[in-house]
Amino acid sequence: MKNPIFRRLFLFLAIMGPGIITSNVDNDAGGITTYSMAGAALGYKILWVFIPMIVALVVIQEMCTRMGAVTGKGLADLIRERFGVRITFYAMVGLLLGNLGNIMSEFAGVAASMELFGVSKYVSLPLAALFTWWLVLRWSYKVVERVFLAACLIYFCYIISGYLAHPQWGEVARGLVVPSFSFDSSYLVILVGVIGTTIAPWMQFYIQASVVEKGITVKDYTYTKYDVIVGSIMVNLVAVFIVISCAATLHTHGIQVESAKEAALALAPLAGTWASTLFAIGLLNASLFSASILPLSTAYFICEAFGIEAGIDKSWGEAPAFYWLYTILIIIGAGFILIPKISLIQVMFWSQVVNGVMLPFVLIFMLLLINNRDLMGEYVNRWGYNLVSWTTVVIMTVLTLLMVVTSLF
Amino acid sequence: MEKLRVLGEFFFSQIQGKPIYDHQARKVGNLRDLAIRWEGDTPRVTGIKYARDIQKHIPLEQVARINPNHIDLLHELNEATLVPLQPDEIYMGKWLMDKQIIDLKGSKVVRVNDIRLFWLQGRDQKHLVLNAVDIGWRGLARRLGVEFLFRRLENHLVWWEFIQHPEDKTASLRLRGEKQQLDQLHPADLAEIIEDLDYKKRADFIEDLDVEVAAEAFVEMELDTQIEILEHMGSQQASDLLEEMPPDEAADLLAELPEEKSVELLNLMEPEEAQEVRELMDYEEGTAGSLMTPEYIALSPEITAAEAIRQLRTLAAEAETIYYLYIIKEEETLIGVISLRELLMANPEAQLRDFMQTRLIFVQPQDDEKEVAEAVNKYNLLAIPVVDDESRMLGIITVDDVLEMLVPDRGSLETFASLFVRKRTMR
């Protein structure tokens, strides 16, 4: 390891994970649905949104990884220690309910994508639940993280699928750099929806917990920053291609879709079965991936808040509460979708509302914590960074609240 | 010993935010936080923070009564008698409530859900001391204002005596109790406990131990673990630890660290110890030179057996092995060796030169470690001397260093075994 470039690359490969994984889970079943709908309804002109979104993601996730590396504690740990039990307790209840709704929608995504391959949900869901449960329970953090990273690569399906849709690249390029805006209410709803799905409260807890569990310290922190940047770019690139494949096909033919499953089906006659199949594989991967991470993230923050041992590297005997929570969340999440003739719309709606209401609190807690010298020492935000992050937080908060309001009325 | 009478007991959550009145029942503020001083086993309250913006406290001496619903002062609130937070004091609500509690092995157990205080009458003054930490669900419910739902639950308390003083205010609280027992453990067992901890806790744990105990345990660990721990320790502590280690082990370890770090640590060490280690670091890995230690027993050929035994008593503490005594002429030339058995059996008046072995078995620093192992095995030695071309004694290699080299995979085998056991007990 004499060559400094190889040495750095090696270090990066060892440290990468938390940022890339957390970002990619962002493209979960709900995200893919939103992007498909956006592409079908608005075409290329929504693409510009994804560039500022990269910045927002990097800024917010970087702060969490920094807090994890400097303090060695999770976000829920810090919130409890700084803001007391009452706030923490109600925040945890809110996050738990919001996440439970999300977990259900991930399992619904698994069911939908497997149905595209002709597999009944009564077969696919128990298998998917068992797989995610077994993966985390059986293996160490290192192995689980590598599996998750491999899952991130499957997202490239969407890039191929987008390419197979033969988009007009000139239009794509213009859509990416020229911002378009309209006060048309359906445009606003979709715009807010796309941005609102980008940053969810659970992500902050997950990324920080995984930095802590991985044992990343201030010394290795630079590489984690790259990890966050690579992850944020990757996730938005995939999102861009989802929009492109729907824009090039569905939008040009004036087809509107309501779900990712419909989008995959509608792609087949327009872009070929390969594009459609890749789209479906992507959806399955995304749902399965998120169905293991969301319960994990929830188990982490609940245990942190009550000060109970947590972590994939602990055995069931060392961290029973953590594993039981994880197990129960998976059982409830998958079990709910197994109920015949169940409608997810109500559940999704409320989980979106709860998450939307929680997000501003979580982001503001984060900013207060990261500027606390007792905790962060010299690693507090600089004023320029604070300006950017407060702006991001305010914009995200307004948009998320708008999303909550538009879904209420 | 001062006789104390309990005037009242209550939880912090019950008095937090409650009004404070002066002697004429005029309200002066609310109890926002308590300043405490943590000396010895039990922390004591020294003052009451009574307003958000005022950074000074009402000293405890001015308090007449504390009830769960209100606090009464002896006389009027006088700005001049207020005191600011002292350097050895911390705020209880801010820094102790909700804090993580970890057990001896560093596992997270629970958080400080509430704190129970005793209001005591001493001979001439009153005290407010922290008596126990509430770690139960009832304490949590009390904080949330729904204790009435949990009246049937017992309070789950940990006495303050069982909690260790944290190094800094952001650190977790550690349960104590077995520290003294730890010092009694065999170094190899202690090493195993430390290796089971995660990387952050290891350094803390070692820093808590007596430095000699820590060094003994440290030597028993795998090289990778040693490096990791050293990198997470403060440099001063790390160099103290290195000084206590046998120089050959210290040299091996330093050779694996980044150069900057090893230079920094060497500079912090006592010059004499550092010099020994530096010399050893010059030898290439896998040679006799890299295995040897300069801590052997050297005696003059002119002294008698009785004198040798007397000298041995003082030299034994520092030496790696005492079973062989090396007889050395001026300029450290090795001329003979005596085993401990031979020394004990010899006539006390006999000079060492008369009964020392002169047929010497030795290796040279550039010899391969395999040759060392062969020589040790062939002649059944417990240690073998290393000499240079002019027969000058450089150090010795003990049989345990040879064994370590011959059985390198001990560590990974053990890891597998423990993994197996752990997975089985999980089911």
Interface residues (C-beta under 8 A of the other chain):
Chain A: T71 G72 K73 D77 R80 E81 G84 V85 R86 T88 F89 G215 T217 F306 G307 I308 E309 A310 D313 S315 W316 G317 E318 D374 L375
Chain B: M97 D98 K99 Q100 I101 S107 K108 V109 V110 R111 N113 L140 R143 L144 G145 K169 T170 D198 Y199 K200 H232 R422 K423 T425 M426
